[in-house]
Amino acid sequence: MKYTPDTSVIINGQFLKYLSTQKDVETIVLSRVVLAEIENMANQAKTTGMAALEELQLMRDICAKNGYNILIDGYRPTGNQIRGAPAGELDAQIRELAQEHQSILVTSDRVMAEIGKAEGLVVVYLKQAARSIGKKIEDYFDEQTMSIHLRENNPPLGKKGKPGNFELVTLSDEEILTREYLEELAKDVIERATREEDSFIESDRFGTSVIQLKNTRIVIIRPPFSDAMEITAVRPILKLTLRDYKLDYKLLERIEKKAEGIIIAGSPGAGKSTFATAVAEFYADKGKIVKTFENPRDLQVDNRITQMSGFDGDISASADLVLLMRPDYVIYDELRKTRDFETYSDLRLAGIGLLGVVHATQAIDGIQRFIKRVDLGIIPSIVDTIIFIAKGEVAKTYTLTMTVKVPTGMTEKDLSRPVILVKDFLTNKLEYEIYTFGEQIVVSPINKSPKRSASGKPIAAVTPARLQKVLKKYSIYDFNYKFEPPNSLSLFVSDKDKPRVIGKNGKRIDEIEQKLGLSIDVKTYGEKDENEEAEYILDVYPTKSKMNITFPSTCIGEDVLIAINGEVMFQLTVGKSGEISVAKDTETGRALSAAYNKGATISAIL
């Protein structure tokens, strides 16, 4: 008898098992379509492709041993045809070959089997069956193991403990993992993922595979993606409810009734997904329709909650579909790419309650991830609560609101602008302000206790304008500086001005430091790094019809750029006198006059 296998029975190893039970085997008709598909998968270093290559080699050996003929026939498909395989064109070529040679079609694909029967072929449909290789991936886990890390030529390692409190231990000092053993383990995982309930292959790409095997997420990497083969498996060892977190009743009430744009932030392994699962089931218990977006799908939620992934790995493509399903809440695990943040924004503005999970080392980083990915003005509309998880517990909660005010540290009323206020939820204390300054977005921490001078008075925020105002009292007009956070400053002056700034026995510089609340290092221009940008704060004074500018000596005879609050506005050439007068009725004069009246910092850049 002649037999024609398709790709499915070679990948899962069922064809060779079937041949071993048949006594009338004469010829195996192997389609070039099957060879091309396997070669394509192997070239992409897919686990399925590597497993199929081994089956082909084993098939060749068995046929040689038993005297079976192997006939390779048919047309080799193009790359485009292989990529379009789901449309069924390649399967049709395999069936045509079976029809031509009057052979038995062997497949594990239900659709392939039914179409073959409809076309009048003799079909053998082989269901995937369990196979054993001895030790399985689950055998490395116990009740305390969060994850295992298996790398070739190394002993197996595991993380034991609880989220935020675990240690890496060697699971076996005697066992050194080989490439061959890891390949067998990977084949077992892939085969079971296609057969067992609640298991699936999330992705199988160039040298990487992501598999969900029941409640265990498994990542397989191999060359050329990595320098060695490695298998990482993670599974939850703890499932909690919101009651277990012993949340403040105010926070619990906010999660239930007010918060609809929640961000759960935390470092890897801190317990973000565990908390997200607890919130999802809390909403489900309240009679809400809850869905999840995950890539890969690994939240351990109950069957009331639908878990969704993206089309071809793109979760954003699922957003249009979820709007038609009208959920009350969507759990978005995790936000990584810019497209994820944009999708989160679109869904939230559509009125869906959202809970997003992001990686962050501190609570404020949860909102910093949105900056420059979405418009700053809409952030309070899409995120109203940030919950930071550390060591498996809620360590910090922020709320966001928008207002129009003068940012803390600025004094001029003309500098008022939209400001996002980030407050501690439990104490209602303001901890950060987020606003635009020129072209920059500033995330400014608010000090709870302002710095004070020796007299005990609070020290005003140090700005270029304030620095200029203080130094003018000591007749210092020709200077440059470099601020070194949090409270240091390098002040550059001319050779003749340096002794005057320091004063006798350093009394004058001590006085200036007290007024500014800074540690100041006085240097001459010759001590300035040549690679540093030369920018000088200018002394500007108006008369009835002119704006007069005094430049430092280093600018004499040079072309300089005039900047207002750091933004370059125009260019001037400084004469021998070191002063320039600009008529107020000119465009340049009007710009200088407006900046002067607003208290803006006017500087020259060489």
C-alpha positions as CSV (number, residue, x, y, z in Angstrom):
1,M,0.0,0.0,0.0
2,K,1.0,3.6,-0.6
3,Y,0.7,6.2,2.2
4,T,0.9,10.1,1.8
5,P,1.4,11.9,5.1
6,D,0.6,15.6,5.5
7,T,2.7,18.0,7.6
8,S,0.6,17.6,10.8
9,V,1.3,13.9,11.4
10,I,5.0,14.4,10.8
11,I,5.3,17.3,13.3
12,N,3.5,15.4,16.1
13,G,5.2,12.1,15.4
14,Q,2.0,10.1,14.8
15,F,2.9,8.9,11.3
16,L,5.8,6.7,12.3
17,K,3.7,5.2,15.1
18,Y,1.0,4.4,12.6
19,L,3.5,2.8,10.1
20,S,4.8,0.5,12.9
21,T,1.2,-1.0,13.1
22,Q,0.8,-1.6,9.4
23,K,2.1,-4.7,7.6
24,D,1.3,-3.8,4.0
25,V,3.5,-0.7,3.7
26,E,5.2,-0.5,0.3
27,T,5.7,3.1,-0.6
28,I,5.6,6.4,1.2
29,V,4.6,9.2,-1.2
30,L,6.1,12.4,0.3
31,S,4.9,15.7,-1.1
32,R,7.4,18.5,-1.7
33,V,4.9,20.8,-0.1
34,V,5.5,18.9,3.2
35,L,9.2,19.2,2.9
36,A,9.0,22.9,2.0
37,E,6.8,23.7,5.0
38,I,9.1,21.8,7.4
39,E,12.2,23.5,5.9
40,N,10.5,26.9,6.3
41,M,9.7,26.3,10.0
42,A,13.2,24.9,10.6
43,N,14.9,28.0,9.0
44,Q,12.9,30.2,11.4
45,A,14.2,28.0,14.2
46,K,10.7,27.1,15.3
47,T,10.3,24.3,17.8
48,T,7.8,22.6,15.6
49,G,10.1,22.7,12.6
50,M,13.1,21.3,14.5
51,A,10.9,18.4,15.8
52,A,9.6,17.7,12.2
53,L,13.2,17.5,10.9
54,E,14.0,14.9,13.4
55,E,10.9,12.9,12.4
56,L,12.0,13.0,8.7
57,Q,15.5,11.7,9.5
58,L,13.9,8.9,11.6
59,M,11.5,8.1,8.8
60,R,14.4,7.7,6.4
61,D,16.1,5.3,8.8
62,I,13.0,3.2,9.4
63,C,12.2,3.0,5.6
64,A,15.8,1.8,4.9
65,K,15.6,-0.7,7.7
66,N,12.2,-2.2,6.6
67,G,12.7,-1.9,2.8
68,Y,10.0,0.8,2.3
69,N,10.2,3.0,-0.8
70,I,10.1,6.8,-0.4
71,L,8.8,8.7,-3.4
72,I,9.2,12.5,-3.3
73,D,6.8,14.1,-5.8
74,G,4.8,17.2,-6.5
75,Y,5.6,20.8,-7.0
76,R,7.7,22.8,-4.5
77,P,5.6,25.9,-3.4
78,T,6.9,29.4,-3.4
79,G,7.5,31.5,-0.3
80,N,4.2,33.4,-0.8
81,Q,2.3,30.1,-1.1
82,I,3.8,28.8,2.2
83,R,2.9,32.1,4.0
84,G,-0.7,31.7,2.6
85,A,-0.9,28.1,3.7
86,P,-3.9,28.7,6.1
87,A,-6.0,29.4,2.9
88,G,-5.8,25.7,2.1
89,E,-3.9,25.8,-1.2
90,L,-1.0,23.7,0.0
91,D,-3.3,21.1,1.6
92,A,-5.0,20.8,-1.7
93,Q,-1.7,20.0,-3.5
94,I,-1.1,17.2,-0.9
95,R,-4.6,15.7,-1.6
96,E,-4.0,15.9,-5.4
97,L,-0.8,14.0,-5.0
98,A,-2.6,11.3,-2.9
99,Q,-5.3,11.1,-5.6
100,E,-2.7,10.8,-8.4
101,H,-0.8,7.9,-6.7
102,Q,-4.0,6.3,-5.3
103,S,-2.4,6.4,-1.9
104,I,-3.9,6.6,1.6
105,L,-3.9,10.2,3.0
106,V,-2.7,10.2,6.7
107,T,-3.4,13.4,8.7
108,S,-4.1,14.7,12.2
109,D,-5.9,17.7,10.8
110,R,-9.7,17.3,11.1
111,V,-10.5,19.7,8.2
112,M,-7.9,18.0,6.0
113,A,-9.5,14.6,6.8
114,E,-13.1,15.7,6.1
115,I,-12.2,17.5,2.8
116,G,-10.2,14.4,1.7
117,K,-13.2,12.1,2.3
118,A,-15.4,14.5,0.4
119,E,-13.0,14.3,-2.6
120,G,-13.2,10.5,-2.5
121,L,-9.8,9.8,-0.9
122,V,-9.0,7.0,1.5
123,V,-8.2,8.9,4.7
124,V,-6.7,7.8,8.0
125,Y,-7.3,10.4,10.7
126,L,-4.9,10.1,13.6
127,K,-5.8,11.9,16.8
128,Q,-2.9,13.2,18.7
129,A,-2.0,10.9,21.6
130,A,0.1,11.4,24.7
131,R,3.7,10.4,24.5
132,S,6.1,10.1,27.4
133,I,9.8,11.1,27.6
134,G,10.2,10.4,31.3
135,K,10.6,13.6,33.1
136,K,8.2,16.5,32.3
137,I,8.4,20.2,32.8
138,E,6.1,20.0,35.8
139,D,8.4,17.6,37.6
140,Y,10.7,20.5,38.4
141,F,8.1,22.4,40.3
142,D,7.0,22.1,43.9
143,E,4.6,24.2,46.1
144,Q,7.3,26.9,46.7
145,T,8.6,27.1,43.1
146,M,7.6,30.2,41.1
147,S,9.7,29.5,38.0
148,I,12.3,27.2,36.6
149,H,15.2,28.1,34.4
150,L,16.8,25.3,32.3
151,R,19.8,26.2,30.2
152,E,22.0,23.8,28.3
153,N,25.3,22.8,30.0
154,N,24.0,24.1,33.3
155,P,22.2,22.6,36.3
156,P,18.4,23.4,36.5
157,L,17.6,26.5,38.5
158,G,14.4,27.6,40.2
159,K,13.0,30.7,42.0
160,K,11.4,29.7,45.3
161,G,9.3,31.9,47.5
162,K,6.5,34.4,46.9
163,P,6.2,37.4,44.7
164,G,8.7,40.1,45.9
165,N,10.4,37.6,48.3
166,F,12.1,34.8,46.5
167,E,15.6,33.3,46.0
168,L,17.3,31.5,43.1
169,V,18.3,27.9,44.0
170,T,19.9,25.0,42.2
171,L,17.3,22.2,41.8
172,S,19.8,19.5,41.2
173,D,23.6,19.6,41.7
174,E,24.0,16.3,39.9
175,E,22.0,17.0,36.8
176,I,23.7,18.9,33.9
177,L,21.2,19.7,31.1
178,T,22.2,18.7,27.5
179,R,20.9,20.2,24.3
180,E,19.4,16.8,23.3
181,Y,17.5,16.6,26.6
182,L,16.1,20.1,26.3
183,E,15.0,19.4,22.7
184,E,13.1,16.4,23.9
185,L,11.5,18.5,26.7
186,A,10.6,21.2,24.2
187,K,9.0,18.6,21.8
188,D,6.9,17.2,24.6
189,V,5.7,20.7,25.6
190,I,4.8,21.6,22.0
191,E,3.0,18.3,21.4
192,R,1.0,18.6,24.7
193,A,0.1,22.2,24.0
194,T,-1.7,21.1,20.8
195,R,-3.6,18.3,22.5
196,E,-4.4,19.2,26.1
197,E,-7.3,21.3,27.2
198,D,-6.6,24.9,28.2
199,S,-3.2,24.7,26.5
200,F,-2.0,26.4,23.3
201,I,1.0,27.7,21.4
202,E,0.9,31.5,21.8
203,S,3.7,32.1,19.3
204,D,6.4,30.2,17.5
205,R,8.8,32.5,15.8
206,F,12.5,32.8,14.8
207,G,14.2,30.9,17.5
208,T,11.5,31.5,20.1
209,S,8.4,29.8,21.3
210,V,5.8,30.9,23.9
211,I,3.5,28.2,25.1
212,Q,0.7,28.2,27.7
213,L,0.5,24.7,29.2
214,K,-2.6,24.8,31.5
215,N,-1.5,27.3,34.2
216,T,2.2,27.3,33.2
217,R,3.7,29.8,30.8
218,I,6.7,28.4,29.0
219,V,9.3,30.3,26.9
220,I,11.7,28.3,24.7
221,I,14.7,30.1,23.1
222,R,17.4,28.6,20.9
223,P,20.2,29.7,18.5
224,P,20.3,31.9,16.5
225,F,18.1,34.0,18.7
226,S,20.2,33.1,21.8
227,D,23.7,31.7,22.3
228,A,22.3,28.5,23.8
229,M,19.0,26.6,24.2
230,E,17.0,27.6,27.3
231,I,13.6,26.8,28.7
232,T,11.9,29.1,31.2
233,A,8.6,28.1,32.8
234,V,6.6,30.2,35.2
235,R,3.4,29.4,37.1
236,P,1.5,31.0,39.8
237,I,1.8,29.6,43.3
238,L,-0.5,32.0,45.0
239,K,-4.0,33.2,44.2
240,L,-5.5,36.0,46.3
241,T,-8.7,38.0,46.6
242,L,-8.8,41.7,47.3
243,R,-9.7,40.8,50.9
244,D,-6.3,39.1,51.3
245,Y,-4.6,42.4,50.5
246,K,-6.3,44.1,53.5
247,L,-6.8,47.3,51.6
248,D,-7.9,50.5,53.2
249,Y,-11.6,50.9,52.9
250,K,-11.2,54.2,51.0
251,L,-9.1,52.4,48.3
252,L,-11.5,49.5,48.1
253,E,-14.3,51.9,47.6
254,R,-12.4,53.8,44.9
255,I,-11.6,50.6,43.0
256,E,-15.3,49.5,43.2
257,K,-17.1,52.8,42.5
258,K,-14.8,55.6,41.2
259,A,-11.6,54.4,39.6
260,E,-12.1,53.4,35.9
261,G,-8.6,54.1,34.6
262,I,-6.3,52.1,36.9
263,I,-2.6,51.4,36.3
264,I,-1.0,48.6,38.3
265,A,2.8,49.2,38.4
266,G,5.6,47.3,39.8
267,S,8.9,45.6,39.0
268,P,9.0,42.1,37.5
269,G,8.0,39.4,40.0
270,A,6.5,42.0,42.4
271,G,3.0,40.5,42.1
272,K,1.3,42.8,39.6
273,S,-0.5,40.0,37.7
274,T,-1.7,38.4,41.0
275,F,-3.2,41.7,42.1
276,A,-4.7,42.2,38.6
277,T,-6.3,38.8,38.8
278,A,-7.8,39.6,42.2
279,V,-9.3,42.9,40.9
280,A,-10.7,41.2,37.8
281,E,-12.5,38.6,39.9
282,F,-13.7,41.3,42.3
283,Y,-15.4,43.0,39.4
284,A,-16.9,39.7,38.2
285,D,-18.3,39.1,41.7
286,K,-20.0,42.5,41.5
287,G,-21.9,41.4,38.4
288,K,-19.7,43.2,35.9
289,I,-18.7,41.9,32.4
290,V,-14.9,41.5,32.5
291,K,-12.5,40.7,29.6
292,T,-8.8,40.5,29.5
293,F,-6.2,41.5,26.8
294,E,-3.0,39.4,27.3
295,N,0.0,38.5,25.2
296,P,0.7,35.8,26.3
297,R,-2.5,34.8,28.1
298,D,-1.4,33.8,31.6
299,L,-3.7,35.5,34.1
300,Q,-5.3,32.8,36.3
301,V,-8.9,34.0,36.2
302,D,-12.0,31.8,36.5
303,N,-14.2,30.9,33.6
304,R,-16.5,33.9,34.0
305,I,-13.8,36.1,32.4
306,T,-12.9,35.8,28.7
307,Q,-9.2,36.0,28.0
308,M,-8.2,37.4,24.6
309,S,-5.0,37.9,22.7
310,G,-4.3,39.9,19.6
311,F,-4.5,39.2,15.9
312,D,-1.0,38.0,14.9
313,G,0.3,39.2,18.3
314,D,-1.2,42.7,18.0
315,I,-3.6,43.3,20.8
316,S,-4.6,46.7,19.4
317,A,-6.3,44.9,16.5
318,S,-8.7,43.3,19.0
319,A,-9.8,46.7,20.4
320,D,-12.5,47.2,17.7
321,L,-13.9,43.8,18.5
322,V,-14.1,44.3,22.2
323,L,-16.1,47.5,21.7
324,L,-18.9,45.4,20.1
325,M,-18.8,43.1,23.2
326,R,-19.6,46.0,25.6
327,P,-17.6,44.9,28.6
328,D,-17.7,46.9,31.8
329,Y,-14.0,46.4,32.5
330,V,-11.0,45.3,30.5
331,I,-7.8,44.0,32.1
332,Y,-4.8,45.0,29.8
333,D,-1.8,42.9,30.7
334,E,0.8,44.3,29.9
335,L,1.4,47.7,28.3
336,R,4.8,47.6,26.6
337,K,4.8,49.2,23.2
338,T,3.6,52.6,22.1
339,R,0.7,51.0,20.3
340,D,-0.4,49.4,23.6
341,F,-0.6,52.8,25.3
342,E,-2.5,54.3,22.3
343,T,-5.0,51.4,22.4
344,Y,-5.5,51.8,26.2
345,S,-6.2,55.5,25.6
346,D,-8.7,54.8,22.8
347,L,-10.6,52.2,24.9
348,R,-10.7,54.4,28.0
349,L,-12.0,57.4,26.0
350,A,-14.7,55.2,24.6
351,G,-16.0,54.8,28.2
352,I,-14.7,51.3,29.1
353,G,-13.3,50.7,32.5
354,L,-9.7,49.8,32.2
355,L,-7.0,48.3,34.3
356,G,-3.5,48.3,32.8
357,V,-0.4,46.6,34.0
358,V,3.1,48.1,33.4
359,H,6.6,47.5,34.6
360,A,8.0,50.3,36.9
361,T,10.6,50.6,39.5
362,Q,8.7,53.3,41.5
363,A,5.1,54.5,41.6
364,I,5.6,57.6,39.5
365,D,7.2,55.6,36.7
366,G,3.8,54.1,36.1
367,I,2.6,57.5,34.7
368,Q,6.0,58.4,33.1
369,R,5.4,55.4,30.7
370,F,2.5,57.3,29.2
371,I,4.4,60.6,28.7
372,K,5.3,61.2,25.0
373,R,3.2,58.2,24.0
374,V,-0.1,60.0,24.4
375,D,-1.0,63.7,24.7
376,L,-0.2,65.0,28.1
377,G,-3.5,66.8,28.4
378,I,-5.6,63.6,28.2
379,I,-3.6,61.5,30.7
380,P,-5.8,62.5,33.7
381,S,-8.8,61.4,31.6
382,I,-7.5,58.0,30.9
383,V,-5.6,57.3,34.2
384,D,-7.2,58.3,37.5
385,T,-5.4,55.8,39.8
386,I,-1.9,54.4,40.0
387,I,-1.5,51.4,42.3
388,F,2.2,50.4,42.9
389,I,2.9,46.8,44.0
390,A,6.1,45.9,45.9
391,K,6.8,42.5,47.5
392,G,3.3,41.3,46.8
393,E,1.6,44.2,48.6
394,V,0.0,47.6,47.7
395,A,2.9,49.9,48.6
396,K,1.6,53.2,47.1
397,T,-1.5,54.7,45.5
398,Y,-1.6,57.9,43.5
399,T,-4.6,59.8,42.1
400,L,-4.3,62.2,39.1
401,T,-6.2,65.5,38.5
402,M,-5.7,68.4,36.1
403,T,-5.8,72.0,37.1
404,V,-4.4,75.4,35.8
405,K,-1.9,77.0,38.1
406,V,1.6,78.4,38.4
407,P,3.9,75.3,38.9
408,T,5.4,75.0,42.4
409,G,8.7,76.9,42.4
410,M,7.7,79.5,39.9
411,T,6.5,82.9,41.0
412,E,5.2,84.9,38.0
413,K,1.5,84.7,37.4
414,D,2.1,84.8,33.7
415,L,3.7,81.4,34.0
416,S,0.4,79.6,34.9
417,R,-0.4,76.6,32.7
418,P,-2.2,73.2,32.8
419,V,-0.6,71.1,35.5
420,I,-1.3,67.4,36.4
421,L,-1.4,67.0,40.1
422,V,-0.2,63.6,41.4
423,K,-1.4,63.1,45.0
424,D,-1.0,60.3,47.6
425,F,-4.5,58.8,47.7
426,L,-4.6,58.1,51.4
427,T,-3.1,61.4,52.7
428,N,-4.2,63.6,49.8
429,K,-0.7,65.2,49.9
430,L,0.7,66.6,46.6
431,E,3.8,64.7,45.6
432,Y,4.4,65.5,41.9
433,E,3.5,68.0,39.4
434,I,3.6,67.3,35.6
435,Y,3.6,70.2,33.1
436,T,5.2,71.5,30.0
437,F,8.1,74.0,30.1
438,G,9.0,75.2,26.7
439,E,9.3,72.0,24.6
440,Q,10.1,69.8,27.7
441,I,7.7,67.8,29.8
442,V,8.6,68.2,33.5
443,V,7.8,65.7,36.2
444,S,8.6,67.8,39.3
445,P,8.7,66.2,42.8
446,I,7.2,68.4,45.4
447,N,9.4,68.7,48.5
448,K,7.5,68.2,51.7
449,S,9.8,70.5,53.7
450,P,11.4,73.3,51.8
451,K,15.1,74.1,52.3
452,R,15.8,76.9,54.7
453,S,18.6,79.4,55.1
454,A,20.7,79.9,58.2
455,S,18.1,82.4,59.5
456,G,15.4,79.7,59.2
457,K,13.5,81.3,56.3
458,P,12.5,79.0,53.4
459,I,14.7,79.4,50.3
460,A,13.0,80.2,47.1
461,A,13.4,77.9,44.1
462,V,16.7,78.7,42.3
463,T,16.1,79.9,38.7
464,P,18.4,81.7,36.3
465,A,16.5,84.9,37.0
466,R,17.0,84.5,40.8
467,L,20.7,83.8,40.4
468,Q,21.1,86.9,38.2
469,K,19.2,89.0,40.8
470,V,21.4,87.8,43.7
471,L,24.7,88.3,41.8
472,K,23.8,91.8,40.6
473,K,23.8,92.9,44.2
474,Y,27.5,92.2,44.2
475,S,28.1,93.9,40.8
476,I,28.6,90.6,39.1
477,Y,27.2,90.8,35.6
478,D,29.6,88.8,33.5
479,F,29.0,85.1,34.6
480,N,28.0,81.7,33.4
481,Y,26.9,78.6,35.4
482,K,26.3,74.9,35.4
483,F,23.7,73.5,37.8
484,E,24.5,70.1,39.3
485,P,21.4,68.5,41.0
486,P,20.3,68.4,43.6
487,N,22.0,71.4,45.3
488,S,25.3,72.2,43.7
489,L,26.4,74.8,41.1
490,S,29.5,75.7,39.2
491,L,29.8,79.5,38.7
492,F,32.1,80.7,35.9
493,V,33.4,84.3,36.1
494,S,36.3,86.3,34.6
495,D,39.7,86.2,36.2
496,K,39.3,89.7,37.8
497,D,35.8,88.9,39.2
498,K,36.7,85.6,40.9
499,P,38.3,87.2,44.0
500,R,35.4,89.6,44.2
501,V,32.9,86.8,44.2
502,I,34.7,84.8,46.8
503,G,35.4,87.7,49.1
504,K,37.8,87.9,52.0
505,N,38.2,84.5,53.7
506,G,35.3,83.3,51.5
507,K,32.7,85.4,53.4
508,R,31.0,86.7,50.3
509,I,30.5,83.3,48.6
510,D,29.2,81.9,51.9
511,E,26.7,84.7,52.0
512,I,25.6,84.0,48.4
513,E,25.4,80.3,49.1
514,Q,23.1,81.0,52.1
515,K,20.8,83.2,50.0
516,L,20.5,80.6,47.2
517,G,20.6,77.5,49.3
518,L,23.3,76.0,47.1
519,S,26.9,74.8,47.3
520,I,28.8,76.9,44.8
521,D,32.1,76.2,43.2
522,V,33.6,79.4,41.7
523,K,35.8,79.0,38.6
524,T,37.2,81.2,35.9
525,Y,36.2,80.8,32.2
526,G,39.6,79.3,31.6
527,E,38.6,76.4,33.9
528,K,35.5,75.7,31.9
529,D,35.4,72.5,29.8
530,E,35.7,73.6,26.1
531,N,33.1,71.0,25.1
532,E,30.5,72.6,27.4
533,E,28.0,74.9,25.7
534,A,28.8,78.6,26.5
535,E,25.6,80.3,27.6
536,Y,25.6,83.6,29.5
537,I,22.7,85.3,31.5
538,L,22.4,88.8,30.2
539,D,21.7,92.1,32.0
540,V,18.8,93.8,30.2
541,Y,17.5,97.3,31.1
542,P,14.9,99.3,29.3
543,T,14.7,103.1,28.5
544,K,11.8,105.0,27.1
545,S,12.4,103.9,23.5
546,K,15.1,101.2,23.7
547,M,16.0,97.8,25.2
548,N,19.6,97.9,26.3
549,I,21.7,94.7,26.7
550,T,25.0,94.3,28.4
551,F,27.1,91.4,27.3
552,P,30.1,89.7,29.1
553,S,33.5,90.4,27.8
554,T,33.9,87.0,26.2
555,C,31.1,87.9,23.7
556,I,32.7,91.1,22.4
557,G,33.2,90.9,18.6
558,E,31.3,87.6,18.4
559,D,28.0,86.6,16.8
560,V,25.7,85.4,19.5
561,L,22.3,83.7,19.7
562,I,19.8,85.4,22.0
563,A,17.5,83.0,23.9
564,I,14.4,83.6,26.0
565,N,13.8,80.9,28.6
566,G,16.2,78.7,26.7
567,E,14.5,79.1,23.3
568,V,16.7,80.8,20.6
569,M,14.9,83.8,19.2
570,F,17.4,85.7,17.0
571,Q,21.1,86.5,16.4
572,L,23.1,89.6,17.1
573,T,26.7,90.8,16.7
574,V,28.3,92.3,19.8
575,G,30.4,95.4,19.2
576,K,33.5,96.6,21.1
577,S,31.6,98.4,23.8
578,G,29.9,95.1,24.9
579,E,26.5,96.7,24.8
580,I,23.6,96.7,22.2
581,S,20.6,98.9,22.1
582,V,17.5,97.7,20.3
583,A,14.6,100.0,19.4
584,K,11.3,98.9,21.1
585,D,9.3,99.5,18.0
586,T,11.2,96.7,16.1
587,E,10.2,93.0,16.1
588,T,13.3,92.2,18.1
589,G,12.7,95.0,20.6
590,R,9.1,94.0,21.1
591,A,10.2,90.4,21.9
592,L,12.9,91.6,24.4
593,S,10.4,94.0,26.0
594,A,7.8,91.3,26.4
595,A,10.3,88.8,27.9
596,Y,11.7,91.5,30.3
597,N,8.2,92.4,31.5
598,K,7.4,88.7,32.2
599,G,10.6,88.1,34.1
600,A,11.9,85.6,31.6
601,T,15.5,84.6,31.5
602,I,17.4,86.3,28.6
603,S,20.7,84.7,27.7
604,A,23.4,84.7,25.0
605,I,24.7,81.5,23.4
606,L,28.1,81.6,21.6
